[in-house]
Amino acid sequence: MNFSLTSKAIETTKADCLVIGVPEKGKWADSATAVDAALGGLVKRLQGAGDITGKLASTGVFPLQDAPWARLLVVGTGKDAERTPAAFRKLVTAALATLKDGPSKSALLALADTPVSAADDLGSEPALLQVTGRLLEEQFYTFTDFKSDKPDARKLTKVAVACGDAGKASKAAFQLGLATGQGMNYARDLGNTPPNVCNPVWLAHQAERMAKDYDCIKTDVIDEKQMAKLGMNTILAVGKGSTEPPRLIVMEYRGGKAKDKPYVLVGKGITFDTGGISLKPGEAMDEMKYDMGGSASVFGTMKVLAETRPAINVVAVVAAAENMPDGGAARPGDIVTTLSGMTVEILNTDAEGRLVLCDALTYVKQFDPAAVVDMATLTGACIIALGHHASGLLSNNDELANELLAAGERTGDRAWRLPLWDDYQSQLDSNFADMANIGGRPAGTITAACFLSRFAKDYRWAHLDIAGTAWVSGKAKGATGRPVPLLVDYLMSHVRK
């Protein structure tokens, strides 16, 4: 698919399909007004006749004659009062859903001048171009690698996005949007790959390939023998029950100055989670291939950095293992010594994500990080608490937490902060070790983060529980690519000017 930006006059730009936005009530975009004039008032006549309602995200397709376009796709932009950045994302998504499987070979998308009410320039044309670029990549995503009968290729191969000014700011915003969408899609590819292919060693190979593809990425892979020498016993404990050995994957992007402290991303990479000896129910266990959603988002974010080359230093660490229940697997009641030297009593082998993450969080101290953000499909309790709309956020630093929350709001990849009070720490008490790996049913998301917080005391740290946001179930089952948009926005806000 070819996506491009154009500042040519819409009225004279040819395409099989032109996409414009029309409000239910309120101000028309300049592009829609110009198209209506070029068509002799056709758009307003259609609205007057009720063929176009203008209701938010409603769509209608109308054939044209004697015009630069064979058909016109009109998407409703709603009322002025409801035209927020979220509404803009909704209407663009609706337009693309109608367009992508239609008969057009080329399209001209004229929506970036839609009047949007927002603070912090989120309603500006560059901001809307960035959103559009991301949604183009996101909405045209397919995953057919393992289908023998490939679906027919879409007729649509070219989409031009109209803008008033194709200057440096607009181009940069559009390209960042496209790159973010590509990063999301890469994360989705990794998440959707079946677990008999996507195992820890395979993930490590993807990181090594990224280093070959991009000269700005350096990759180092720590195998199980090196882990044992270092004392990463909790990662090793999780991987003991599998024939697939664990890996700690380190990717470095150095786009800033040498003295700049790096921002560190840590991803949970459980490529398949049976629960181990604490075996999960069989229903929907196939979805446990998505338990590496945290690592997938790390890979996706690094791809965005490699494509856009911002002036920032970022280190990505993925703790990858497969949690299986063979005769060598860790047992409930086992006590292991972490890389930090603290001991953990494993009361439930299905609480394995925090075990691989705790060694990774200790390992990253050597980078003297500006901040550390880990992301993991960590607890089912987070889905009970927040559903599938928001990721859970817990942090030992208010400034960092607020920056991540703001990034989520700007991108629509939202998070919600939960408390990390000392009151919860006692739920992790163990009679036999420094701590237990679970704290019981109450506040499961919080106690999981409390566990991780014990290994992140030496730096600013935040934890994103993406159990409810990394994938969707049902008919549309698949990885979502979240929280790549949040992470990219957060990192870009710290790029050296």
C-alpha positions in Angstrom: 0.0 0.0 0.0 1.3 3.4 -0.9 0.5 6.4 1.4 1.5 9.9 0.5 0.9 13.5 1.4 -0.3 16.1 -1.1 -1.0 19.9 -0.9 -2.3 20.1 -4.4 -5.8 21.6 -4.9 -8.4 19.0 -4.1 -10.7 20.1 -6.9 -8.1 19.2 -9.5 -6.5 16.1 -7.9 -7.7 12.9 -9.6 -8.5 9.7 -7.6 -11.0 6.9 -7.9 -12.5 7.9 -4.6 -12.5 11.2 -2.8 -13.2 11.2 1.0 -14.5 14.3 2.7 -16.1 15.0 6.1 -19.5 16.8 6.5 -20.8 17.9 9.9 -24.2 17.1 11.3 -24.3 20.6 12.7 -21.6 23.3 12.7 -18.7 24.5 10.7 -17.7 22.8 7.4 -14.1 22.1 6.7 -12.6 24.2 3.9 -12.0 21.0 1.8 -15.7 20.0 2.0 -16.8 23.5 1.0 -14.4 23.5 -2.0 -15.6 20.0 -3.1 -19.2 21.0 -2.8 -18.6 24.1 -5.0 -16.7 22.0 -7.5 -19.7 19.6 -7.7 -22.2 22.4 -8.2 -23.6 22.2 -4.6 -24.2 18.4 -4.8 -23.0 17.7 -1.3 -25.4 20.2 0.3 -28.3 18.9 -1.8 -27.6 15.3 -0.7 -27.5 16.5 2.9 -30.7 18.4 2.4 -32.4 15.3 1.0 -31.3 13.2 4.0 -28.8 11.1 2.0 -26.1 12.5 4.2 -26.8 12.9 7.9 -23.4 14.1 9.1 -23.8 12.0 12.3 -20.4 11.1 13.7 -18.7 8.2 11.8 -21.7 7.7 9.5 -20.7 7.0 5.9 -22.2 7.2 2.4 -20.7 6.5 -1.0 -22.0 8.4 -4.1 -21.1 7.8 -7.7 -20.0 10.8 -9.7 -19.9 11.8 -13.3 -17.8 14.5 -15.1 -15.6 14.9 -12.0 -12.0 14.2 -11.1 -13.3 11.3 -8.9 -15.4 8.3 -9.8 -17.1 8.3 -6.4 -17.4 10.4 -3.3 -17.2 8.9 0.2 -18.7 11.2 2.8 -18.1 10.6 6.5 -20.1 12.4 9.2 -18.0 14.6 11.5 -20.8 15.1 14.0 -21.5 18.3 15.9 -18.9 21.0 16.7 -19.2 20.3 20.4 -18.4 16.6 20.1 -15.6 16.9 17.6 -12.7 15.9 19.9 -9.5 14.1 18.9 -11.2 10.8 19.9 -14.1 11.7 17.6 -11.6 12.4 14.8 -10.0 9.0 15.2 -13.5 7.4 15.1 -14.5 9.2 11.9 -11.3 8.4 10.1 -11.5 4.8 11.2 -15.1 4.6 9.8 -14.0 6.2 6.5 -11.1 3.7 6.1 -13.3 0.8 7.0 -15.7 1.7 4.2 -12.9 2.5 1.7 -10.5 -0.4 2.2 -12.5 -3.2 0.7 -14.3 -1.1 -1.9 -13.8 -1.0 -5.7 -11.5 2.0 -5.8 -7.8 1.6 -6.8 -6.8 5.0 -5.5 -8.2 7.4 -2.9 -7.8 11.0 -1.9 -8.4 11.5 1.8 -9.4 15.1 2.7 -10.1 15.0 6.4 -7.0 16.7 8.0 -8.7 20.1 8.0 -11.7 18.9 10.0 -12.4 21.4 12.8 -11.4 19.7 16.0 -11.6 21.2 19.5 -8.5 20.2 21.5 -5.8 21.7 23.7 -2.1 21.4 23.2 -2.4 21.7 19.4 -4.0 18.2 19.2 -6.5 19.7 16.8 -3.9 21.3 14.5 -3.4 19.9 11.0 0.0 18.3 11.7 -1.5 16.5 14.7 -4.4 15.3 12.7 -2.1 14.2 9.9 -0.1 12.2 12.5 -3.3 10.4 13.6 -4.3 9.8 10.0 -0.9 8.3 9.2 -1.1 5.9 12.1 -4.7 4.9 11.3 -3.9 4.2 7.7 -1.3 1.6 8.7 -3.4 0.3 11.5 -6.7 -0.1 9.6 -5.1 -1.7 6.5 -3.3 -4.4 8.6 -3.7 -8.1 7.7 -2.1 -11.2 9.0 -2.3 -14.1 6.6 1.2 -15.6 6.9 -0.2 -19.0 7.9 -3.1 -19.3 5.5 -2.6 -21.5 2.5 -5.5 -19.9 0.7 -4.5 -16.2 0.6 -7.4 -13.7 0.4 -7.6 -11.7 -2.8 -5.5 -8.6 -2.8 -7.3 -5.4 -2.2 -8.0 -3.3 -5.2 -7.0 -0.2 -3.3 -3.3 0.4 -3.6 -2.8 4.1 -3.2 -4.0 6.7 -0.7 -3.1 10.3 -0.9 -3.8 12.5 2.2 -4.6 16.1 1.4 -3.2 18.9 3.5 -3.1 22.7 3.4 0.7 22.8 3.8 3.0 19.9 3.0 5.9 21.7 4.8 8.4 20.2 7.1 6.1 20.0 10.2 3.3 18.3 8.3 5.6 15.8 6.6 7.3 15.0 9.9 4.0 14.5 11.6 2.6 12.3 8.9 5.7 10.2 8.7 5.7 9.7 12.5 2.1 8.6 12.3 2.9 6.1 9.6 6.0 4.8 11.5 3.9 4.5 14.7 1.3 2.5 12.7 4.1 0.3 11.3 5.5 -0.3 14.8 2.0 -1.3 16.0 1.7 -3.7 13.1 5.1 -5.2 13.8 4.0 -5.8 17.4 0.8 -7.3 16.1 2.7 -9.6 13.7 4.8 -10.9 16.6 1.8 -11.4 18.8 -0.2 -13.2 16.2 2.6 -15.6 15.2 1.8 -19.0 16.7 3.7 -20.2 19.7 5.3 -23.2 17.9 7.1 -20.5 15.8 7.3 -17.6 18.2 9.5 -18.9 21.1 12.2 -17.1 23.1 15.0 -18.1 20.6 12.9 -16.9 17.7 12.2 -13.6 19.4 15.9 -13.2 19.9 16.5 -13.8 16.2 14.0 -11.0 15.4 16.1 -8.6 17.6 19.2 -9.7 15.8 17.6 -9.2 12.5 16.5 -5.7 13.5 20.1 -4.9 14.3 21.1 -6.1 10.8 18.3 -4.1 9.2 19.0 -0.8 11.1 22.5 0.4 11.8 21.2 2.5 14.7 20.2 -0.7 16.7 22.6 -2.8 18.6 21.4 -6.2 19.9 22.8 -8.4 22.6 21.3 -11.8 23.6 21.9 -13.5 26.9 21.4 -17.2 26.9 20.5 -19.6 29.7 24.2 -20.4 30.5 25.0 -16.7 30.9 21.8 -16.2 32.9 22.9 -18.9 35.3 26.4 -17.3 35.7 24.8 -13.9 36.4 22.3 -15.3 38.8 19.0 -14.7 36.9 17.4 -17.6 38.7 13.8 -16.5 38.4 13.8 -16.3 34.6 15.5 -19.7 34.6 12.9 -21.1 37.0 10.1 -20.1 34.7 11.8 -21.6 31.7 12.7 -24.9 33.4 9.6 -26.7 32.3 10.0 -26.0 28.6 12.3 -27.5 25.9 12.6 -23.9 24.6 15.3 -22.1 26.5 14.8 -18.6 27.9 16.5 -15.5 26.6 17.2 -12.0 27.8 17.2 -9.7 24.8 18.8 -6.3 24.9 18.4 -3.8 22.1 20.0 -0.4 22.3 19.1 2.7 20.2 21.6 5.6 20.7 20.3 8.7 18.9 21.1 11.2 21.6 24.4 12.4 23.0 26.7 9.9 24.7 26.2 11.6 28.1 22.3 11.4 27.9 20.8 8.9 30.2 18.8 6.3 28.3 15.1 5.6 28.7 14.6 1.9 29.3 11.7 -0.2 28.2 11.3 -3.7 29.7 8.9 -6.2 28.1 7.4 -9.4 29.4 8.1 -12.1 26.8 6.2 -15.2 27.8 5.8 -16.7 24.4 3.3 -19.2 25.7 1.8 -19.6 29.2 0.2 -22.8 30.3 0.4 -21.6 33.9 3.1 -24.3 34.5 2.3 -26.7 37.4 -0.5 -24.3 38.4 -2.1 -25.2 35.1 -4.6 -22.9 33.5 -8.1 -24.1 32.4 -8.0 -25.3 28.8 -10.7 -22.9 27.5 -9.1 -20.0 25.5 -5.6 -21.2 26.3 -4.7 -20.6 22.7 -4.8 -16.9 23.6 -1.8 -17.3 25.9 0.4 -16.9 22.9 -0.3 -13.2 23.5 1.4 -13.3 26.8 4.4 -11.8 25.1 2.4 -8.6 24.3 4.7 -6.5 26.4 7.8 -7.7 24.5 5.9 -7.2 21.2 5.2 -3.6 22.1 8.9 -3.1 22.9 9.9 -4.4 19.5 7.3 -2.2 17.8 8.5 0.9 19.6 12.1 0.2 18.7 11.1 -0.1 15.1 9.5 3.3 15.2 12.7 4.8 16.7 14.8 3.0 14.0 12.6 4.5 11.2 12.4 8.0 12.6 15.9 8.4 14.2 14.9 10.8 17.1 17.7 12.4 19.3 17.2 10.2 22.3 18.8 7.2 23.9 16.6 4.1 24.5 17.4 0.7 25.8 14.9 -2.1 25.4 15.1 -5.3 27.4 12.9 -8.4 26.8 12.7 -11.2 29.3 11.6 -14.2 27.2 10.6 -17.6 28.4 8.0 -20.3 27.8 6.0 -21.4 30.8 5.3 -25.2 30.5 4.5 -28.0 33.0 7.0 -30.8 32.5 8.9 -32.8 35.1 11.6 -30.2 35.4 9.2 -27.3 35.9 9.2 -25.0 39.0 6.8 -26.1 41.7 4.6 -24.2 44.1 6.6 -24.0 47.2 10.0 -23.6 45.4 12.2 -20.8 46.6 14.6 -19.1 44.2 17.2 -16.4 44.6 16.8 -13.4 42.2 19.5 -11.5 40.5 19.1 -8.9 43.2 19.9 -11.4 45.9 16.4 -11.4 47.3 14.6 -14.7 47.6 11.1 -15.5 46.3 8.8 -18.3 47.3 6.8 -19.4 44.3 3.3 -20.0 45.5 1.7 -20.0 42.1 3.7 -20.8 38.9 1.0 -19.0 36.9 2.3 -15.7 38.3 5.4 -16.1 36.1 5.5 -12.7 34.4 6.7 -10.9 37.5 9.4 -13.6 37.9 10.9 -12.9 34.6 10.5 -9.2 34.9 12.1 -8.9 38.4 15.5 -10.1 37.1 15.2 -7.8 34.1 14.4 -4.8 36.3 17.6 -5.6 38.4 19.6 -6.0 35.2 18.8 -2.6 33.8 20.3 -0.7 36.7 23.6 -0.9 35.0 22.3 1.6 32.3 21.8 4.4 34.8 18.4 5.0 33.3 16.5 8.3 33.1 13.4 6.3 33.7 12.3 2.7 33.3 8.9 1.6 32.0 7.9 -2.0 31.9 4.9 -3.4 30.2 3.3 -6.8 30.6 0.1 -8.8 30.2 0.5 -9.4 33.9 -2.9 -9.9 35.6 -6.4 -11.0 34.8 -7.3 -8.7 37.8 -6.5 -5.7 35.6 -9.2 -6.8 33.1 -11.7 -7.0 35.9 -10.8 -3.6 37.1 -10.4 -1.6 33.9 -11.9 -3.8 31.1 -10.3 -3.6 27.7 -10.2 0.2 27.3 -7.4 1.3 29.6 -4.0 -0.2 30.6 -3.3 -0.2 34.3 -0.5 2.2 35.4 1.5 2.0 38.7 4.6 4.0 39.4 7.0 5.1 42.1 7.2 8.6 40.6 4.4 11.0 40.2 6.0 13.0 37.4 6.7 9.9 35.3 3.2 8.6 35.9 1.6 11.9 34.8 3.8 12.0 31.7 2.6 8.5 30.7 -1.0 9.3 31.4 -0.7 12.4 29.3 0.8 10.4 26.4 -2.1 8.0 26.6 -4.6 10.8 26.5 -2.9 12.4 23.5 -2.8 9.2 21.5 -6.1 7.6 22.7 -4.0 4.7 24.0 -5.1 5.5 27.5 -4.0 4.2 30.9 -5.4 4.6 34.4 -3.3 5.0 37.5 -3.8 2.6 40.4 -2.2 3.1 43.9 1.1 1.6 44.9 0.7 2.2 48.6 2.9 0.4 51.2 -0.3 -0.9 52.7 -0.4 -3.6 50.0 3.1 -4.8 50.4 2.3 -7.0 53.4 0.2 -9.2 51.2 3.5 -10.5 49.7 4.9 -11.7 53.1 6.3 -15.2 53.1 7.1 -17.5 56.1 10.1 -18.9 54.3 11.5 -16.3 51.9 11.9 -12.6 51.5 8.6 -12.5 49.6 6.0 -14.6 47.9 5.2 -14.2 44.2 1.5 -13.6 44.8 -0.6 -11.7 47.3 -3.9 -13.4 47.1 -7.0 -12.4 45.2 -7.6 -8.9 46.7 -6.0 -6.1 44.6 -4.1 -8.6 42.3 -2.9 -6.0 39.9 -1.6 -3.8 42.7 0.2 -6.5 44.6 1.8 -7.7 41.3 3.2 -4.2 40.8 4.2 -4.1 44.5 6.3 -7.2 43.8 8.0 -5.5 40.9 8.5 -2.2 42.8 10.9 -4.0 45.2 13.3 -4.5 42.3 13.0 -0.9 41.0 13.9 1.2 44.0 17.0 2.7 42.4 15.4 4.6 39.6 12.2 6.2 38.4 9.9 3.4 37.3 6.4 2.8 36.0 4.6 -0.4 35.2 1.9 -0.8 32.5 -0.4 -3.8 32.9 -1.7 -4.4 29.4 -3.6 -7.6 30.0 -6.8 -6.0 28.9 -5.4 -3.9 26.0 -2.8 -6.0 24.2 -5.3 -8.2 22.4 -8.9 -8.7 21.6 -10.9 -11.9 21.8 -13.8 -13.2 19.8 -14.4 -12.9 16.1 -11.9 -10.1 15.7 -9.3 -12.0 17.8 -5.8 -10.7 17.5 -3.0 -8.5 18.9 -3.7 -4.8 19.0 -0.3 -3.2 19.0 -0.9 -1.4 22.2 0.7 0.4 24.0 3.1 1.3 21.1 1.4 4.7 20.5 1.6 5.7 24.2 5.3 4.7 24.4 6.2 6.5 21.2 4.5 9.7 22.3 6.1 9.5 25.7 9.6 9.0 24.3 9.1 11.7 21.6 8.2 14.2 24.4 11.8 13.7 25.7 13.6 14.0 22.4 16.5 16.5 22.6 15.5 19.6 20.8 
